[in-house]
Structures are given as C-alpha cells and as structure tokens.
C-alpha cells in the first residue's frame, strides 16, 4: 500500500545576512525561508506590516513548497532595537509559525 506524504507543520528559518551589498549602505538584510504545503510570508515590525524587497517560490527536494523573502532595514531603525518578525502562514494547513530578531536580543 502506498503512503501519502503529508507536509506536516510549516517550518521556517530567519537569518541576518551580512553581505557586501548591504555593508556599506547603512542597512541590514533579514532573510526568511518557509516550507509547507502553501506557505506565505508576512513581515512585521511591532504591529506594523513590512513589505518584502523580494520573494522567491520554488519546490523543495522533499516535495514541499519553499518561499524565501527578505527585507532591508535601515541601520538607524535596526540600531533602535526594534523587533522584526517573520511569519510563515500556511492557510491550507491552518498553521502559523513565527520568529523574531532585533539588535537587542541578538537572537534569531
């Protein structure tokens, strides 16, 4: 009997990207990847929604959909210690996972 693959919980990864493209520009790049059946990424700073600089959607090796998104945060805003949150919402699974980071917490 053949088993159906169920994608399970959506999962995610949030990264602070240090690259040459942002190092001299006075900004920070935050990248978020989400995996699931139909994942969508939403960025928040406090209660305000932020809009992604770019989004990419592809099929992962395990058959799940992978969405990658990033935002660019001004260095001044980053230095204020604001929290930046990435939410991965999978409406088909009716599940949401989120992670936050900031200069003050130093964690992802």
BAZA-282149 format. One line per 8 residues: number of its first residue (from 1); their letters; for each residue x, y, z of N, C-alpha, C. Coordinates in steps of 0.05 Angstrom, whole numbers. Example, Ala and Ser with C-alpha at 12.3 -4.5 7.8 and 13.67 -1.06 7.14 Angstrom:
2
1) as) 264/-114/156/246/-90/156/264/-66/156  257/-45/142/273/-21/143/258/1/157
END
This chain:
108
1) xxxxxxxx) 17/-23/0/0/0/0/18/25/0  11/44/-17/27/68/-20/18/89/1  37/101/14/31/122/34/31/149/21  12/166/30/12/194/20/31/210/38  46/227/25/63/245/40/47/269/50  48/274/76/34/297/87/55/317/96  54/342/88/75/361/94/78/368/123  58/362/140/61/368/168/61/398/174
9) xxxxxxxx) 74/405/196/75/433/204/92/449/184  84/474/180/102/491/165/127/496/182  150/500/169/174/506/184/188/530/172  208/541/186/220/566/177/248/569/187  262/589/175/288/597/183/290/627/179  301/641/199/305/670/197/334/676/200  346/692/182/374/698/182/379/727/179  400/737/193/411/764/188/433/760/168
17) xxxxxxxx) 431/773/145/450/769/124/470/792/124  496/784/126/517/804/124/530/800/97  527/820/80/537/817/53/549/843/44  565/842/23/577/866/12/556/886/2  534/876/-7/514/894/-18/500/911/3  500/902/29/488/918/50/508/931/69  533/921/69/552/930/89/559/960/87  561/970/63/568/998/60/544/1016/58
25) xxxxxxxx) 520/1005/57/496/1021/52/481/1030/77  491/1023/100/477/1032/124/451/1017/128  450/992/121/425/976/124/431/947/132  411/934/142/412/905/148/393/890/131  401/867/122/383/849/106/374/826/124  348/822/126/337/799/140/325/781/120  331/755/121/321/735/102/305/714/118  282/707/106/265/687/119/257/666/98
33) xxxxxxxx) 259/641/105/250/619/87/229/603/102  208/596/88/187/580/99/181/556/82  175/533/94/169/508/80/141/499/88  126/488/69/100/478/76/85/469/51  59/467/53/42/459/31/36/483/13  30/506/26/24/531/12/33/554/30  59/557/36/68/577/55/67/605/43  61/624/60/63/653/52/78/667/75
41) xxxxxxxx) 94/687/68/110/701/88/99/729/92  97/736/117/89/763/125/110/774/144  119/798/139/139/812/157/125/832/174  133/834/199/122/854/218/145/867/233  141/892/239/158/907/258/140/919/278  140/907/303/119/914/322/93/904/311  73/922/310/47/914/299/44/923/270  65/936/258/63/945/231/73/924/211
49) xxxxxxxx) 58/921/189/67/902/169/89/915/152  109/900/145/131/909/128/128/895/101  137/907/80/135/895/54/162/885/45  163/861/34/187/848/26/200/862/3  227/862/3/242/872/-20/241/852/-43  239/826/-37/238/806/-57/226/780/-45  213/764/-62/202/738/-55/210/718/-77  215/694/-69/221/672/-88/206/647/-79
57) xxxxxxxx) 193/634/-98/178/609/-92/190/587/-109  194/564/-96/205/541/-111/195/515/-97  199/493/-111/192/466/-100/217/455/-87  215/447/-62/238/435/-47/242/406/-55  265/395/-48/272/367/-55/253/348/-42  241/356/-19/223/338/-4/194/340/-13  189/356/-34/162/359/-45/146/381/-33  158/395/-12/144/418/0/151/443/-16
65) xxxxxxxx) 133/462/-15/138/488/-27/156/505/-9  176/519/-20/194/536/-5/190/564/-14  185/582/5/183/611/-1/206/624/13  221/641/-1/243/657/11/237/686/7  240/702/27/234/730/26/255/746/42  259/771/34/277/787/50/267/816/52  276/829/73/270/858/76/297/871/82  298/897/75/322/913/81/313/933/102
73) xxxxxxxx) 328/933/124/322/951/147/344/972/149  335/997/150/355/1019/153/371/1015/179  397/1021/177/414/1017/201/404/1033/225  394/1057/221/383/1073/243/360/1059/257  342/1047/241/319/1033/252/329/1008/267  348/993/255/359/969/268/372/976/294  387/999/295/401/1007/319/382/1016/342  357/1022/335/337/1029/355/328/1004/371
81) xxxxxxxx) 335/981/362/328/956/377/300/946/371  288/955/349/261/945/342/262/915/336  240/902/343/236/874/336/226/871/307  237/852/292/228/846/266/220/817/266  195/812/257/184/785/258/177/775/230  184/750/225/176/736/201/155/716/209  132/717/196/110/698/200/107/681/175  107/655/179/101/637/156/73/626/162
89) xxxxxxxx) 55/632/143/27/624/146/21/604/124  11/581/132/3/560/113/-27/558/116  -42/571/99/-71/572/101/-84/544/96  -71/528/78/-82/502/73/-80/484/98  -59/487/114/-55/472/138/-67/486/162  -75/511/159/-85/528/180/-65/530/204  -40/534/196/-18/536/216/-2/561/211  9/573/232/27/596/230/50/591/249
97) xxxxxxxx) 74/597/239/98/596/256/112/623/252  126/632/273/139/659/272/165/659/288  183/676/279/208/681/293/213/711/292  227/721/313/233/749/314/263/753/320  273/776/312/300/783/318/302/813/321  323/822/335/329/851/338/358/854/346  368/878/345/395/884/353/398/877/383  378/884/399/380/880/428/379/850/436
105) xxxx) 363/834/423/361/806/431/385/790/421  396/798/398/419/784/388/413/755/381  387/749/378/379/721/372/361/721/348  359/697/336/341/693/314/321/671/321
END
